[in-house]
Amino acid sequence: MIVFRKLSLVLFVVFFFVPVHTACAKDGSYEAEVTTPSGTYSVEVEVVDGEVAFVQWPNGGDMNVYGAEVINGEAYGTNSRGEFIEIEIEDPSYEKETDMDIDSEE
């Protein structure tokens, strides 16, 4: 019974605390096409820790984005109103290979 409890604890730690991806998108600002319920826009997005953190609107405002992990130049998440947001990074300076999982590059 003690062995089972220790094994359960180890599995819990592995599944919930070990990162899934070994590589992620580079942090920075990139031009992207952002699709929201109100339309599609070409705007700048900010990538932080491999996720799109917010959209920078031309009028100076920002829209927070949640759960939008960048994979191969694309990300899907929600805004603070819970609306679905689709993002495709189109910036020529962005290298899509930098955000791919190392296992998929074989």
C-alpha positions as CSV (number, residue, x, y, z in Angstrom):
1,M,0.0,0.0,0.0
2,I,2.9,2.4,0.8
3,V,4.5,1.7,-2.6
4,F,1.2,2.5,-4.3
5,R,0.9,5.8,-2.5
6,K,4.5,6.8,-3.4
7,L,4.0,5.8,-7.0
8,S,0.8,7.9,-7.1
9,L,2.7,10.9,-5.7
10,V,5.4,10.5,-8.3
11,L,2.9,10.3,-11.2
12,F,1.1,13.3,-9.9
13,V,4.3,15.4,-9.8
14,V,5.4,14.2,-13.3
15,F,2.1,15.0,-14.9
16,F,1.4,18.3,-13.3
17,F,4.8,19.9,-12.8
18,V,7.0,18.7,-15.7
19,P,6.7,21.0,-18.7
20,V,5.0,19.4,-21.7
21,H,7.1,21.3,-24.4
22,T,10.8,21.5,-24.3
23,A,11.0,24.5,-26.6
24,C,8.7,27.5,-26.9
25,A,8.1,30.6,-29.0
26,K,10.6,33.4,-28.6
27,D,9.4,36.3,-26.4
28,G,8.8,39.6,-28.3
29,S,6.4,41.7,-30.3
30,Y,5.2,40.4,-33.7
31,E,2.8,41.4,-36.4
32,A,-0.1,39.0,-36.5
33,E,-3.6,38.4,-37.9
34,V,-6.0,38.3,-34.9
35,T,-9.5,37.0,-35.3
36,T,-12.1,37.9,-32.7
37,P,-15.9,37.6,-32.7
38,S,-16.0,41.2,-34.0
39,G,-13.6,40.7,-37.0
40,T,-10.1,40.0,-38.2
41,Y,-7.3,42.5,-37.7
42,S,-3.6,42.9,-38.6
43,V,-2.1,44.0,-35.3
44,E,0.9,43.6,-33.1
45,V,0.9,40.8,-30.4
46,E,3.2,40.3,-27.4
47,V,4.6,36.8,-26.8
48,V,5.7,36.1,-23.2
49,D,6.9,32.6,-22.1
50,G,5.7,31.0,-25.3
51,E,2.2,32.4,-25.1
52,V,0.5,35.4,-26.7
53,A,-0.1,37.6,-23.6
54,F,-1.9,40.5,-25.2
55,V,-2.9,42.2,-28.5
56,Q,-1.8,45.8,-29.0
57,W,-4.5,47.7,-30.8
58,P,-3.6,50.6,-33.1
59,N,-5.5,53.0,-30.8
60,G,-3.1,52.3,-28.0
61,G,-5.2,49.8,-26.1
62,D,-4.3,46.3,-25.1
63,M,-6.4,43.1,-25.0
64,N,-5.3,40.4,-22.6
65,V,-5.2,36.9,-24.0
66,Y,-5.3,33.8,-21.9
67,G,-4.2,30.2,-22.7
68,A,-2.8,31.1,-26.2
69,E,0.3,28.9,-26.4
70,V,2.1,29.5,-29.7
71,I,2.7,26.4,-31.8
72,N,4.1,26.7,-35.3
73,G,3.1,30.4,-35.4
74,E,-0.5,29.9,-34.4
75,A,-2.3,30.3,-31.1
76,Y,-5.8,30.0,-29.7
77,G,-7.1,31.5,-26.5
78,T,-9.7,33.7,-24.9
79,N,-9.9,37.3,-23.9
80,S,-11.1,38.7,-20.6
81,R,-14.7,38.5,-21.7
82,G,-14.3,34.8,-22.4
83,E,-14.5,35.2,-26.2
84,F,-12.5,32.9,-28.4
85,I,-9.4,34.5,-30.1
86,E,-7.4,33.0,-33.0
87,I,-3.9,34.3,-33.7
88,E,-1.6,33.7,-36.6
89,I,1.8,35.3,-36.4
90,E,2.8,36.7,-39.8
91,D,5.9,38.7,-38.9
92,P,8.8,37.8,-41.2
93,S,11.2,38.1,-38.2
94,Y,9.3,35.3,-36.4
95,E,10.8,31.8,-36.9
96,K,8.1,29.2,-36.7
97,E,10.7,26.5,-36.0
98,T,11.7,28.1,-32.7
99,D,8.3,27.3,-31.1
100,M,8.0,23.6,-32.2
101,D,8.4,20.8,-29.7
102,I,11.9,19.2,-30.0
103,D,10.3,15.8,-30.5
104,S,8.5,16.9,-33.6
105,E,11.6,18.1,-35.3
106,E,13.0,14.6,-35.8
